[in-house]
Amino acid sequence: MGTGLPVAWWPSVAGAASLMFSVFWMMESWEEAEPLRGPTKVNFLTQSLAGLLASLICSYAIYRFWKHRSATLGIVLGLVAAGAAMTLHRM
């Protein structure tokens, strides 16, 4: 990470990326829950939020595990895990 942004900015970039991922995840969930009404819709969105939190935690854990070995590989594997979670969420 020697080039590009200063080291102190990387946590902000990760936070912004997580926020955007969360927004897309919940937008997709909202579209899927459109025909549902009442408690069923709330239940569906709550389950989707739990899945979002689980995918963010898993992606961050993969990143933290690989960060000490290779920072670039940690970022790539964390993004792959997040992308796989989003793909499985859409199915």
C-alpha positions as CSV (number, residue, x, y, z in Angstrom):
1,M,0.0,0.0,0.0
2,G,2.9,2.3,-0.6
3,T,1.3,4.2,-3.4
4,G,-2.0,6.0,-3.6
5,L,-3.9,7.1,-0.5
6,P,-2.1,7.9,2.8
7,V,-2.2,5.0,5.2
8,A,-4.4,6.9,7.6
9,W,-7.2,7.0,5.0
10,W,-7.5,3.3,4.3
11,P,-9.9,2.7,7.3
12,S,-12.2,5.4,5.8
13,V,-12.1,3.8,2.4
14,A,-13.0,0.4,4.0
15,G,-15.8,2.0,5.9
16,A,-17.2,3.8,2.8
17,A,-17.0,0.5,0.8
18,S,-18.8,-1.4,3.6
19,L,-21.5,1.3,3.6
20,M,-22.0,1.1,-0.1
21,F,-22.1,-2.7,0.0
22,S,-24.7,-2.4,2.8
23,V,-26.8,0.0,0.8
24,F,-26.8,-2.2,-2.2
25,W,-27.6,-5.3,-0.1
26,M,-30.6,-3.6,1.6
27,M,-31.9,-2.2,-1.7
28,E,-31.9,-5.6,-3.2
29,S,-33.7,-7.0,-0.1
30,W,-36.3,-4.2,-0.3
31,E,-37.0,-5.0,-3.9
32,E,-37.3,-8.7,-3.1
33,A,-39.7,-7.9,-0.2
34,E,-41.9,-5.7,-2.3
35,P,-44.9,-8.1,-2.7
36,L,-44.8,-9.0,1.0
37,R,-46.9,-7.1,3.6
38,G,-46.9,-6.5,7.3
39,P,-44.9,-8.8,9.7
40,T,-43.8,-11.0,6.9
41,K,-42.0,-8.1,5.2
42,V,-40.4,-7.0,8.5
43,N,-39.3,-10.6,9.1
44,F,-37.8,-10.9,5.7
45,L,-35.9,-7.6,6.0
46,T,-34.7,-8.5,9.5
47,Q,-33.3,-11.8,8.1
48,S,-31.7,-9.9,5.3
49,L,-30.0,-7.5,7.8
50,A,-28.7,-10.5,9.8
51,G,-27.3,-12.0,6.6
52,L,-25.7,-8.6,5.8
53,L,-24.0,-8.4,9.2
54,A,-22.8,-12.0,8.9
55,S,-21.3,-11.4,5.4
56,L,-19.6,-8.2,6.6
57,I,-18.1,-9.9,9.6
58,C,-16.9,-12.9,7.5
59,S,-15.4,-10.6,4.9
60,Y,-13.6,-8.5,7.5
61,A,-12.3,-11.7,9.3
62,I,-10.9,-13.0,6.0
63,Y,-9.2,-9.6,5.4
64,R,-7.8,-9.5,9.0
65,F,-6.5,-13.0,8.7
66,W,-4.7,-12.4,5.4
67,K,-3.6,-8.8,6.1
68,H,-0.4,-9.9,8.0
69,R,0.6,-12.3,5.2
70,S,-0.2,-10.1,2.2
71,A,-2.2,-6.8,2.4
72,T,-3.2,-7.0,-1.3
73,L,-4.3,-10.7,-1.0
74,G,-6.3,-9.8,2.1
75,I,-8.2,-7.1,0.2
76,V,-8.8,-9.3,-2.8
77,L,-10.0,-12.3,-0.7
78,G,-12.3,-10.0,1.4
79,L,-13.8,-8.5,-1.8
80,V,-14.3,-12.0,-3.3
81,A,-16.0,-13.1,-0.1
82,A,-18.3,-10.1,-0.2
83,G,-19.0,-10.6,-3.9
84,A,-19.9,-14.2,-3.3
85,A,-22.2,-13.3,-0.4
86,M,-24.0,-10.7,-2.6
87,T,-24.3,-13.3,-5.4
88,L,-25.8,-15.9,-3.0
89,H,-28.1,-13.3,-1.5
90,R,-29.6,-12.5,-4.9
91,M,-30.5,-16.2,-5.6
